[in-house]
Amino acid sequence: MPDGPEDPDGAAGHGRTAESADAGGQDGTTEAGATRARGDARLVLLRHGETEWSRSGRHTSTTDLPLTPAGERQARRVGAAIGGHDYGLVLASPRQRARRTAELVGASPIDTEPDLAEWDYGAYEGLTSEQIRERLGTDWNLWLDGVADGSRSGGTPGETADEVRGRVDRVIARVAPELDAGRDVLAVAHGHVLRALVAAWLDLPSTGGIGFTLSTGTVSELGFEHGRRAVLRWNCPPENLPEM
């Protein structure tokens, strides 16, 4: 999926709750004095609002685009739903589209997390999936086929699924103490890296994000069910969110 609004390669649709989608994980014991019981804390994922390239389906990683007016409206709607919640930690990708989304949501303070940057698409930066398939003359899927090295033409080298997995594993390790203490965490980032993160959370293969879609301006929640890591909510527009 490009850093865009639609994902023809994914599954798991809009507003899905998935208490049954659990795998691997931590115990569900409680801890006195925490904001929540230890097993009740949530890792809240927010994909940034719309950009010009996300609207047209172009792969957007290192290109640092601003939100469109529609993207800013998306972020404000999310803020009305979740911005007033007391998070133990708020993380955002260093890209302006993610940081601006976090700012408009109103959660603070915001800590920049480089490991939440979008998948490096290498030579495929700025291209749609259709354009990549035309260039290759064959079918193509990011999760299964990877990217081409763009460094020889002035771009970036790109990343493999395993390299992205290493980054999101570090993000999970960073937020774990907050969750263990019963404090919710908000992470504002991008479509592919957040899909890689949910795959890591569920201990799926590094290509496991292929089974999830994620639209701009939507909220997802990762947490625990019976002491095991689970997807509690996925790809929810703000109007579908209950009060936090």
N, C-alpha and C positions, 0 to 999 in steps of 0.2 A: 504493500500500500504506500502510495506517496504520502507526504505529509498533507493530506487532502481529505475532503469530506466523504468520499466513497471508497469502498474497498471490495473489488470483485473477487479478491483472493481469500477472503475471510469467511467465518461462520459466526456463531454466537451473536444474535442480533440486538436491536435497540432495546434498552431498558430491561434487559434480562436480569433476574435474580437467580443465583445459582448456588444455593446452600449445599447442594449435593455435589458440586464440582470441587471436591477437596482431595488433597494428596499430600503426603509427607508432612512434616511440620513440628510444632512445638507443643508442649503440654498446655493444658488449660487451667492450671491452678490459679488461685486468686492471690492478691497481694493487698494487705491492709493499707489504707491510706492513699491508694492510687486513685486517679480520676475515674478509671473504670476497673473492673476486675481484670486480672492479667490477660485472660483469654478473650476479653471483649473489646480490646483496643483495635482500631481500624487504620489501615493505610489507605488513604483517600487519594485516588489518581484523577487528575484533571488534564485533559488534552486542551491545549491552547485554542483560542478562537480562530476564526477564519482569516486567511491571508489571500492575496491575489493568486499565489501558486496553489494553495490548497483548494481553492475554488475551481481551478482548472485541472486539478489532478497531477500537477508537476511535482516530482520528487524534490523535497526541500530539506536539506540538512544544514550545511554550513552557510548557505545564502541567508543573510540575516534580514529577513523581511518584517515589516511592521504588520500589525493587525489591520484589516479593513474596517470601515465603520460598522459593518455587520458583525465582524469579529469582536469589536469592542462591546457591542450590544450583547453578544453572547456571554462575554465575561461578566458583564454587570448582572445579567440574569442569574448566572451561577452564584455570584456574590450575594444576591438576595436570598439564595437558598442555603448557602453553606459558609458565607464569609464571616458571620458573627460567631462561629464556633471557636472554642478555645483549643488550639492545636499545640501539642508539645514541641512540634518542629514543622516549619514550612520550608520546603525545598523547591527550587525552580531551576530549570535548564538555563544556561547562560545566554541563550538566544533571546532577542528582544520580544519575539512573539509570545514566548512563555513567561518572561518576567513581567511584561505589560499585562498579560492575563492575570497573573498573581496579584499585581498591584490593583487592578480593577475589581478583583474579587474582594479585596480588603483584608485578607489574612496577613498577619505580620508578626514578627519581623521575617523578611524573606532571606533565606540563605541560598546563595548560588551553589549549585551542585554540578560540576562539569560532567560527571558520569551520567547525567540525565540528558545530555545533548542527543540529538537525533542520530540514528544510524548514518554513518558516512557512506554516501552512495557513489563516491568516486566519479568515474566518467559518466554516470547516469544522472548526476545532479542536474535538475532543471528539465528533465525529460519525463513524459508520461509513460505509463506502462506500454501503451500502444506504440509509441515511438521507439521504445527499446526493443519491442518484438519485431518491428519493421527493420531496425538496424541489424538485428541478429539473424533475421530470416527464420525464426523459430519461436515457439512458445517460450515464455520466461516468467519466472516467479522469484521475487527477491529471496524468500525464505529457502527455496530449494536450489536456486541457481546462482545466487550471490550477485556481486557487482564487478565491474571492470575497473582496473587501475587507471585513474585519471591523472596521475602525477606527471607523466611524460608530456601531457598537453596543457600543463599549467594548473591542473586541478589537484584533487586530493587522492590518496591511494585507495580509499574505500575501506570497508570493514567486512569481516566475515560474521556470520551468526554467532560463532563461538567467541569472537572478540567483543561483540555487543553483550553477550551473556556474562562475560567477565565484569563488564561495567555495572550491569544491573545487580549482579551478585554483591558488588561492593555497596550499592545503594541499600540493598536489603540489610546488609551487615550494619550499615550506619544507622538505620532507623530501628533496628531490633531493640536496643536498650530503651528507647521511648515506648515502644509497644509493650515490652516486658513490664514497664512501670505503669502501664494502664493509660498512656497518653496517646491520643490520635496523632497521626502525621499526615500532612498534605504534600503531595508531590505534583508539580505542574510541569508538563513536558510535552512530548510529541507522540504521534501515532505508533510508529514502529518500535521505539524504545520502550514505550509503556506496554506494548504487546509482548515484547521480550521479557519485561519485568514480570508480567503475570505468568508467563511460562516458567520463569525461574521460581516464582512463589509456589507454584504447584509441582515443582520438581519435574517438569516436562523437559523433553530435549530442547536444545537451543533453537531448533526450528519450530517449536511448539506454538509460537505466537501466530502461526498461519491460521489457526482455528478461531481467531477472535477478530472482530471488526471494532473500529473505534473512530467515531465521528468527532469533528471539532466541537469544542464547547460542551463536552459531555463529561459526566462524573462516574467513576467506578470505585468500588470499595473492596479491598482485600482484608481478610480477617481470619477468624478461627471458627470452626464448627466441631464440637465435641473434641476439642483439643488439637484438631488438625487444621492445617492451612486450607483456606477455602476462598472462593470468589463469592462475596455477599451480594454484590450488585455490579452490573456491567453496562457501560455505554448508555447511561441514563441522561437525557436532557433535563435541565433544572426543574422544569414544570412537573416532572415525574418523581422528584425526590421528596421523601418525607422530611419532617423537621429533624435536624441532627441534635 
